[in-house]
Amino acid sequence: MNSSQDSGKLVLRLTLGILLLLHGIAKISNGVGFIEPALVRVGLPGAIAYLAYVGEVVAPLALIFGVFTRAAAGVVAINMLFAVGLMHMGQLTEITRTGGWALELQAFFLLNAVVIMLLGAGRYSLGGSGGRYN
């Protein structure tokens, strides 16, 4: 693998990790109480809401540093599926006034997580390019 591919993986990991971590910081500041009613509405325990911290703080930090990268990306993908399923299903077919898809941010996070799961961390990571989860 050449250095431009590893650089591309680094940029992808940093972009997803940093942008998603900002959402996690907001959840640390404001709590996850708003998620609990949506979980209960679909028959899941409200305590699962606290897993948002794993999906939006722990996993993004792992992506940024490049440790357990594939697993962290999988957590992000699952987190985004829950986010769309619980909070955004009403927007699934919605187009904004400016012509964008209402869920383009969620789609960006989800699809980039899938790409990172497929590609791995690359050489520029704490976990290195080898290893089962990187």
C-alpha positions as CSV (number, residue, x, y, z in Angstrom):
1,M,0.0,0.0,0.0
2,N,1.3,3.4,-0.8
3,S,1.4,6.5,1.4
4,S,-1.4,8.3,-0.4
5,Q,-3.8,5.5,0.4
6,D,-2.7,5.6,4.0
7,S,-3.1,9.4,4.0
8,G,-6.6,9.0,2.6
9,K,-7.5,6.6,5.3
10,L,-6.2,9.0,7.9
11,V,-8.2,11.9,6.5
12,L,-11.3,9.8,6.4
13,R,-10.9,8.6,10.0
14,L,-10.2,12.1,11.3
15,T,-13.1,13.6,9.4
16,L,-15.6,11.0,10.7
17,G,-14.1,10.9,14.2
18,I,-13.9,14.6,14.8
19,L,-17.3,15.5,13.3
20,L,-19.1,12.7,15.3
21,L,-17.1,13.5,18.5
22,L,-18.6,17.0,18.4
23,H,-22.1,15.4,18.7
24,G,-20.8,13.3,21.6
25,I,-19.5,16.4,23.4
26,A,-23.0,17.9,23.0
27,K,-24.4,14.7,24.6
28,I,-21.9,14.9,27.4
29,S,-23.0,18.5,28.0
30,N,-26.7,18.1,27.6
31,G,-27.3,14.4,28.4
32,V,-29.1,11.6,26.5
33,G,-32.5,11.9,28.2
34,F,-34.2,12.9,25.0
35,I,-33.3,9.5,23.5
36,E,-34.9,7.4,26.3
37,P,-38.6,8.0,25.3
38,A,-37.8,7.0,21.7
39,L,-36.3,3.8,22.8
40,V,-39.2,3.0,25.2
41,R,-41.7,3.8,22.4
42,V,-40.2,0.9,20.3
43,G,-40.1,-1.4,23.2
44,L,-36.4,-1.1,24.2
45,P,-35.1,-0.2,27.7
46,G,-34.4,3.5,28.1
47,A,-31.1,2.7,29.6
48,I,-29.8,1.9,26.2
49,A,-29.7,5.6,25.5
50,Y,-26.4,5.7,27.4
51,L,-24.8,3.7,24.7
52,A,-24.9,6.9,22.6
53,Y,-21.8,7.9,24.6
54,V,-20.0,4.8,23.2
55,G,-21.1,5.5,19.7
56,E,-20.4,9.2,19.8
57,V,-17.5,9.6,22.2
58,V,-15.6,6.3,22.6
59,A,-15.8,5.1,19.0
60,P,-14.9,8.5,17.5
61,L,-11.8,8.7,19.7
62,A,-10.8,5.2,18.6
63,L,-11.2,6.3,15.0
64,I,-9.2,9.4,15.5
65,F,-6.3,7.5,17.2
66,G,-6.6,4.5,14.9
67,V,-7.1,1.8,17.5
68,F,-9.7,-1.0,17.1
69,T,-10.6,1.0,14.0
70,R,-12.9,-1.5,12.2
71,A,-14.7,-2.3,15.4
72,A,-15.1,1.4,16.2
73,A,-16.5,2.0,12.7
74,G,-18.9,-0.8,13.2
75,V,-20.1,0.8,16.5
76,V,-20.6,4.1,14.6
77,A,-22.6,2.4,11.8
78,I,-24.9,0.7,14.4
79,N,-25.2,4.0,16.3
80,M,-26.3,5.8,13.1
81,L,-28.8,3.1,12.2
82,F,-30.3,3.6,15.6
83,A,-30.3,7.4,15.2
84,V,-32.1,7.2,11.9
85,G,-34.5,4.5,13.1
86,L,-35.4,6.3,16.3
87,M,-35.2,10.0,15.5
88,H,-35.2,10.6,11.8
89,M,-37.5,8.1,10.0
90,G,-39.9,10.9,9.2
91,Q,-37.2,12.6,7.2
92,L,-36.2,9.6,5.2
93,T,-37.7,10.9,1.9
94,E,-37.5,14.6,2.7
95,I,-35.6,17.1,0.6
96,T,-34.6,20.4,2.1
97,R,-35.4,23.8,0.7
98,T,-31.8,24.0,-0.8
99,G,-32.2,20.6,-2.5
100,G,-30.2,18.5,-0.1
101,W,-31.5,15.3,1.5
102,A,-32.6,15.9,5.0
103,L,-30.6,12.9,6.2
104,E,-27.3,13.6,4.3
105,L,-25.3,14.1,7.6
106,Q,-26.6,10.8,9.0
107,A,-25.9,9.1,5.6
108,F,-22.4,10.6,5.6
109,F,-21.6,9.3,9.0
110,L,-23.1,5.8,8.3
111,L,-21.5,5.3,4.9
112,N,-18.1,6.6,6.0
113,A,-18.2,4.2,8.9
114,V,-18.9,1.4,6.5
115,V,-16.0,2.5,4.3
116,I,-13.6,2.6,7.3
117,M,-14.8,-0.9,8.3
118,L,-13.9,-2.1,4.8
119,L,-10.5,-0.3,4.5
120,G,-9.2,-0.3,8.0
121,A,-7.0,2.2,9.8
122,G,-4.0,2.4,7.5
123,R,-0.4,2.9,8.5
124,Y,-0.9,6.3,10.1
125,S,-2.6,5.0,13.2
126,L,-1.7,3.9,16.7
127,G,-2.9,0.4,15.8
128,G,-0.9,0.3,12.6
129,S,-2.0,-1.1,9.3
130,G,-1.8,-4.8,10.5
131,G,-4.1,-6.5,13.0
132,R,-7.5,-7.9,12.8
133,Y,-9.4,-4.8,14.0
134,N,-7.3,-2.1,12.2
